[in-house]
Amino acid sequence: MKKILFITFSLMGLSAAAQQHMTPELLWKLGRISPVGISKDGNNIIYKVSTPSMEENKQSSKLYSTPINGGKTNEIEDYKELVADKYISPDGKYKLTHKEVKTENVYGKDYYPELEKSTVQIYDALDYRHWDTWNDGTHNHVGYAPVDNKDNFTDIMKGEPYDSPQKPFGGEEDYTWSPDGKSIVYVSKKKAGTEYATSTNTDLYEYNLEKSTTINLTEGNKGYDTQPAFSPNGDLTWLQMKRDGYEADKNDIIVRHKGIDINLTANWDGTVDAFTWSEDGKKIYFLAAVDGTRQLFEVNFPGLTKIAVRVQQVTDGHWDVNSIIGFSGNKVIATRSDMNHASEIYSYDLKKKDWKQITTVNDKAYSSIALSKTEKRYVTTTDGKQMLVWVIYPPNFDASKKYPTLLYCQGGPQSALTQFYSFRWNFQIMAAQGYIVVAPNRRGMPGHGVAWNEAISTDWGGQVMDDYLSAIDDVAKEPYVDKARLGAVGASYGGYSVFYLAGIHKKRFKTFIAHDGVFNLKSMYGTTEEVFFTNWDSGGAYWEEDNAVAQKTYNEFNPINHVQNWDTPILIFQGDKDFRVPIGQGQEAFQAAQLRGIKSRFIVFPDENHWVLKPQNGLVWQREFFKWLKETL
């Protein structure tokens, strides 16, 4: 196959003799930055650094302030007087916030108060549990309180069995004041029970404080409406997906200007992650995946004039821009990471087109660690497309040697594979243990056009599997790859990929590792909580006998129908509190492997969900991951 190779960076720093390789223990000592905001005077960036504590088995955090243009970093106790609070009303009287309130009866004691020791839970519809939490009858409600009496909370959703912020991941980005302070705009999916579980139709609602009335601002749109914000000129702006039930639909920037909704990114072949207005109201800056990275873009706002809308990529390089914090003069303040470095805060000068690192939380740690070389490679797929593949090499890579190699299968399935820095699926630490990592931007990933992203829906076991095999086969041709020592690893849809590849790989791989992977598409449909996802990506329900698309999914693309071909050791991680890919998926896979006499191991995290968040659990995960590879690869 034709290959185009680009060496993106080889940061070796100090001499190899003076350096150590990344280990699970070192990884779990790194600080994790969370930006708070820019100070009121525009001169300082306020941020939080969380550091895992193995002894206490939790994260401990500290607050810091550092000058944007260079200077001494100071630890601070509080930031409330330093950073403007956008949740204070324009007249300074009220604080916009949210609380969890009880709106529904669920427990036996709710219905039968005299049976107060009852632990029964009673449900009449779906949405009885979500992500990692059982529905207990409470919902997030937006409201406001006087600044000088925060306990006097006015619930603007009083009595409604709906959420704002949206569960499980919604936050303060789900609500905002109008510029005149007379109303509140918030996000909510005002559906309940089974209707809630089968829809993505969130809307923007406007509550009028004087009239105590609420109107739906986006009733005509049936997909997601999220992240409401106002331009400096007072125009409501938000992100919008068109199709109900499709959580990975193209995300566009909508501006409501003089009563007309303008889609600024309609003709741009990509999907928006997050946005912010320029201070003069002439542009919107946004983040999006592109070509295996996550970059900063801008789009002009022409209003109702005949000036053409133009989307332009602002930054370019082998890194991810993870968040836009704000502006300081001509500089955008943002967080940035790459496969060798966790996020730090940077400034990007829009005129000079250059970056400046502001925070150095982990610089000292990285100065003693031998970093990996990453390579951007293009592989021709079985249908003639050019697919980007990231290849990560061990520190001090020697092309005259042979290395065991891992195929990394990304989750999602519509999740970008960019220059991210994970504290679990960490390419740096995999390479540091002596493995080459092959990470293909297979079908279903944002950053390569909308059609490429959508191609995976209802085709989970189709072209995407050929994409995986094209990537590993292409890299395995290199003399430095030990073809007898190939493994495949992944989580979520990546875990599904591992289970599926285990039945079709034709002895390519010597070992497999799956984390919270989908193993049985039929039982997954019967137990997962966001049914809209399986409806869309599987093409419908498994009992729809006349639905050819769904029947192909549940039969041809179902890993359980290929288990008779399993012949390779497999390690299975599973979170017991994962309601997205419930524990039965991991149990079924492990039981199949055991009953077929295949070397296998089942590692259960009783108090973890789809992720592994507790420090000690995370360290066990890393140790068991590499222990398995040493045993089998």
N, C-alpha and C positions, 0 to 999 in steps of 0.2 A: 504493500500500500504506500501511496505517496504520503510523505510526512513533511511538515514544516515545523522547524524547531526554533524556539525563542528562549534563550536563557534569560530569566527575568531578574534574578539577583543571586549572588553567592556571598553572603555576609559572614565572613569567617572571623572578623575581629582580631582577637589576640591569637597567639600561636596555639596550635592544637595541643601542645604539651601543657599549656596553662589553663586549658578549658575542660569543663565537664560536659556531659550530655544531659539533656533534659530527662528527668525522672518523674514518676508520679508524685513523689514527695516534694520535689521542687515546684512542680506545676501547682500544687495545692498550697504553696506559700505565696504565690503571686497576688498582688493587689488588683482589685477590680474597680474600675472607675465608673461613677455615676454622676454626670454633670447636674448641677443644680440650676445654674444660670449665670448671666453676666450681671455684675454689680450695677447699681443705679447710675453711678458716674461713668460707666462704660470702660473702666480701666482694669477691672479684675474679673477673673473667672472663679466661680465658687463651685466646688465639687466634693463629692464623697468618695472615700476609698474604703472598700470592704475587703477584709482579709479573713480567710477561713481560720477558725480555731479548732484544731483537732481535739484538744483537751475538752473544750466545752461543746464540741460538735455543732457549732453554729458560726455564722459570720459576725465579726465585730467590725465596726465602722468608725471612721473619723472624718471630720469636715476640714476642708482647707480653702484658703484663698491665695491665689497667685496672680501677679500682674500679667496682663496679656502681652505686653511688650517687653517682658523680662524684668526680673527682680526677685526679691525674697519671697518664698512660699511660707505662709503662716497657718498654723493650726488654729481653728476657731471653734467656738462652742455652739453658735447659732448663726443662721443666715437671714432670719426674717427681716431684720432691719437693713440688710445689705442688698437684697434682691427684690425688685418690684414684684408684688403679688398680683398676678393678672386675675385672680379670683376674688379680689376686692372690687366692689361695684365702682363705676366711674365717679360717683359722688362720695365714695369713701365710707358709706354707711353700713354696707352688708358684705358678708363673706359667703361666697358660693362654695358649697361642699356637698357631700353625700353621706348617707347613713344607711345601715341595714335595718329594715323594719319587717315585722311579722305581718303577713297579709293573708296567709292560708292555713287551714288546719291540715296537719299531716300526721301527728302522733296520736296514739290511742288516747292519751290523757287530754289532747285537744278536744276530742269528741266525748270522752267519758272522764270528767275531772276527778271523780271519786277514785279512779284507778290510776293514781299518780305515779305508781311504780311501773306501769306498763311501758315496754320499750317498742311496742308495735308501731310500724309506719304504714300508712294507708294511702294508696295512689289510685286515681281513676284514669290517668293518662300518662303519656310519656313525659320526658323531662323530669323523671323522678330522681335522676342523678346526672351530674355534668362534670366532666374533666376528672376531678378526684374527690368530689363532694356530693353527698346525698342531699336532695332538696328537703329542707327542713321547714319550708313555708315562709322563709324570709327572702326579701329582695332588696337590692340596692336602690335607693331613692335619692334623686337630686333635690336639693333644697337650699335655703339661705338662712342666715342668722345675723342679727346685729353684731357689728364688730365688737361692741362693748358688752355683749351678752350672748356668747356663742351657744349657750344651752337652750336659747329660745329659737329652736329650729323650725322653720316653716317647710313642710313637706309638700312640694309642688306636684307630687304624684300620689297623693294620699289615697290609700285603699287599693291602688292598682297592683295586680299580681305580675308586674313587669320590672325589668331591671334597667337602671342607668346609674353608673356605668354598666356596660355589658359584662356579664360573666362569661368566661373566667378571667379574661385578660384586660378588660376595659379599665381605664383610669380617668384622671382628670382631663384627658384629651377628649372625653366624651361630652363635655359641657362647657359653655362659655357665656359671658355677658354680651348683650347687644351693646354697640358703641354708646348709646344714650342711657344705658342702665335700666331701661324700662321693661326689658324682657330677658329671658334666659332661653338659650337654644341648647337642646340636649339630644343625644342619641338613645334610641330605645327600639327594641323589637317587641312591639305590643301584640304579642301572640303568647298563648299559654298551652301547656300540655303537649299533646302530639303535634299540634300545628306549629308550636315553637321548635320542636325537634326536627321538623321536616322543611324548615324555611330559613333563608338568610336575609329576609326582608326587614332590615333595620331602616328606620326613618329618622329624619330630623324633626323635632317638635319645638315649637316656640310657646313659652309660657309668658303671659302678660301679667306683671305684678299688680297693676292697678285693677284690672278686671278679673284676675284669678281665672283666666281662660287659657286653653291650650289648643293650638292648631297644628296639623300635620303639614310641614313645609315641602315634603318630598313624596306625597302620596302616589304620584304617577310612576315612580320608579319602584321596581319589584325586587331589586337586589340590595346589596349593602349600600348604605349612606353613612359615612363616618367622618370623624375628625373635623367638626365644624370650627370655623375661625372667620374673623372679619378682616378685610383688607384695611389699610390705613385710610381709605376713602369710604369705609363702611359697607363694602359689598360682602355678603355672606359667601363663603368659600368652603368647599368640602370635597372629600373623595367619594367616588361613586362607581359601583359595579352594576351592570344592567340586569343580569339574569338571576332570578331567584333559584336558590339551591346550589349555585356554583361559587364556592368560597374562594376559588383562585381565578375568577374572571378578571379581565383587563380592568385595572383601577385607574380612573381618569380624574383630572382636576376640573371641578365645576365652579364657575363664578356666577352668582345671581346679580346681574347688573341692570338696574332700571327695570326690574321685573322680568328680565329675560335670562334664561340659563345658558351660559356659554361654556362649552366643553373645550378647554384649551389643549387637551392632549388627544383629542379624538383621532387625529390623523397621524399620530406618532405611534410607531410599532413597538410599544413597550408598555410596562405597567408601573405605576407610581407607588412607592412605599410610604413616603411622608413628604410634607411640603411646608414652606414658610414664605410669607410675603417679604419683598425688599422693603426697606424703610420708606422709600419714596412712592410705593404703591404701583410702580411701573412694571415690575417683574415678579414672578414667583420662582423661588429656588426649590428644587425637589430632589429626592434620592431615588435611584432605580438601579436594578441590576443591568449590566451590559458586558457581554463577552467575558464572563467568568470573574467579574469584579462588581463592586457597588460604587457608583460615582455620583457626583453632584451635577445636576442639570439646571438649566434655566429656561423659562418660557415667558415671552413678553405678553403684556395684557393690553390689547388694542381697544378694549371697550366695544362700542358699536360702530367704530370707524371701519374703513375698508383696508386698513393696514393688516397685512398677513400675519397670522400667528406662526411663530418660529420657535421650535424646541431646539436647544443647543446643549451639547455636552460641555460642561465647564472644566471638569478635572479628568485626568487620565493617568493611569499607572497601575502597578501591581499591588493594589491595596483595596480595602473597603472603606468608604466613608459611611460610618454607622449612624450618625445623628447630626442634625444641624442644631446647635445650641443658640446661636444668634449672630449679631453683627457688631463690629467695632470699626467704625469708619468704612474703609474699603475692604475690610477683612471679614470673611465668614469664619466663625468659630465652630469647630466640628470635632467629632471623635473619629479616629482612624485606627485600623488594625491591618495586619497581614498574617500569613500563615506562620510567621516566626515571632510575632509580637502581639500581645494583648492590647486592647484599646488604650490609647492616650489621647489627650486633647491637643489639637493643632489649630493654627490659624492659616487660612488660605487667602492670600492677597489677590483680589479680583483684577487688579491692574497689572501687577508684576507677574502674576500667574505662578506664584511659588508658595511652598508650604514652610511653616515654621512650627516646630514642636514646642508646646507650652509646658506640659506636665512630663515628668520623668519618673513616674511611680515605680516602674520595673526596670529602668535602665541599668541599675547596679546589678540586678540579678542576671539580666541578659548579657552583661559584659563578661561574665565568666562561663557562659554557655555557648558551646559550638553550635552554630545555627545551620539550618538545612538549606540546600539548594532547591529551588523550585523551577520547573520548566513548563512552559506553555506549549502544548503540542496539539496539532490538528490531525485527526484520524478520519479516513473515509469510511462512512457507514455502509451497511449492506444495500441501502437504497440510494447511495451516491451522494449523500450529504457530507459536509465538512463539520465534524464535531470537535469542539474544544475539549481537551483532556489535560488536567493538571497532573504533573508528575512531581512527587516530592522525594528527594534523595536523602540518604543518611548523611550526617555531618562527616566531613573529610572523605566524601565519596571517592572511590577508586574504581574507574571503569574497567580495570583489568581483573577485578574480582567479580564474584557472582553473589547476588543478594536475594533472599526470599522477598516476595512481592505480594502486596495486599491490594485487591480490588475494593475500593470504598464505594458503597452504594448509598446514595443520599436519600433522606426521607422526604416527606411532603405529601404526595409525590411532587406537587408543583412548588418546590422550594429551591431557591437559587443556590448553586454551589459556587461560592466566590472566595475571596481572600479572608474568610472569617477565621476567628480564633476561638475555638471551643475549649471549655475546660473538661470536656469528656471525650468527644470525638476530635481529638487534637492531633493534627497531622505532624506537628513538630515532635511530639513525644513518640509517635509511631516510628517516624524516621530515625529518631535518636536511639531506638532500641535495635536498629540495624535493618529495618524494613524499607523497601521502596514502596511508596503509596501511589496508586493509580486512581485518580478521581475524575471520572468522566462527566461532562455536562450533557448527560443523556436527555432523551426526549422528556418533556415535562418541566423543564427548568426555565424560569424567567431569564431574560438577558440575551435571548437569541431570536426575538420576534414572537408575536402572539401565537402564530400557527405552531411553532415549535413547542411552546408552553402547553397548548391545548391538546397536542397530539397524544398525550398519555391517557386522557380520560377514556374509559371503556376499552383500553388497550394495554392494561397493566402487564400482561404476559406476552405482548407482541413485539413490536419494533424496539421497544426499550430494552428488552432482553438481548436482542441482537446488538444494540448499542453497547451494552456492557461487555459482551463477548468480543466485539470489534476492538474495544479499547484495550482489554487485557491481552488479546492475541497480538495486537500491534506492538505494544510495549514489550511483550514476552519474546519478540524476535531479537531484541537487543542482546548482545553477548554477556552483559553484566546481570541479566535476569536469570535466576535459577528456575527454569521451567518446571522442575520437579517439586518446587516449594512455593506454590501459589495458594493464596487464601482469599476468601471473600467475606466482607464484614459490613454490617449496616444496621440501622434502627428504623422503626416505624415502617414506612414504605420500603426503606432500605432493608429492614428485617424481612418483609414480604419477599423482596428481591432475593435475599439469601435463601429463604425456604424454597422459592421457585427455582433458582439456579441449582440448588442441591438435587433437583430431579431431572435437570436437562443438561448439566455441564459436561457430560461425557468425559469424566475423569480429568478435567482441566485442573480442578482445585483439590488441594490436600486437606483443607480444613475450612470450617465455616463458623462465623459468630453472628448471631442475630439478637437484637435487643427490641423488646416490645413490638415484634413483627406480626403481621397478619398472616395466619397459617390456613385458616378455614374461612373462606369468604361467606359461606352460608351462616355459620354461627356468629361470625363478625356482624353480619347484617342484623342478627337477632339480639345482639347484646350491646353494640356500640351506642353512644348517646346522641350524637349529631347525625341523625339518619339522612339529612340532606346530603351529607358527604357521600355516603354509600349509594344513595339513589343516583347521584350524578356520575360518580366515577365508575360504578358498576353497571350503570345503565338501567337500574330498576331493581325490583325485588326478585329473589330466586324462585318464587312460586309463579312468576309470570311466564307460563309455558309458551305463549305466543310471541314473547319478546325475544327475538333472535339475538339481539345485542347482549341482553342480560344473561341469557342461557349460555352464550359463549364465555362470558366472564366467569360464571359460577361453575362451569365445567372445564373448558379448555385452560382457563387462566387461574384455576384454583390449585394452590400448591398441594392440597391433600390428594389430588388426583394424579400426582406424580411421585408420591412417596414410595411406590414400589421400586423406583429407580435410585432411592437414597443408598449411598454406599460410603459416605465420608463422615468423619468425626464432626460433631456440631456442638457448640456451646450456646445456651439460650439464657439470656437475661430477661427478667420480667418484673415489672412493678405491680404490686398487688392493688394499689390505689389508682391504677391506670384504667379509667372507664372509657377512654377513646379506643384503645386496643386492649380489651379486658384480659384478665389473667388466663382465662380458658384457652386463648390462642397459644400462649407459651406452653401451657399444660398439655394441650393436644399434640403439639410438635415434639415435646420431650417424650411423651408416652409413645408416640410412633417410632421415634428413634430407638428408644429402649427396647420395645417389643420386636424391632427388626434386628436387634443385636448390634447396633451401631454405637461406638464410643460417643458418649454424650454427657453433658452436665447441665443442670438446671439451677440457676442462681436467682432466688426470689428476694425482692426488697419489699417487705410487708408495709413499710411506711413511706414508700415513694410512688410517684405517679408515672407519667410518661417519660419523665426525666429522673435524674439522680441528683438531688439538691443538697443533702446533708453531707458535710465534709468527710466523716468517717466512712459513710457508705460510698462516697465518690472514690475514696482511696482504695477501698476493697474492690470496687469495680475495675479500676486501673490495674491493680495487682493481679486480679483473676483473668483479665483480658490478656495480659502478657504471659501469665503463667500458662494459659491454654495454648497460646501460640508456641511457646517453648516446648510443650508436650507434643504438639501435633504437627508443627511446621519446621 
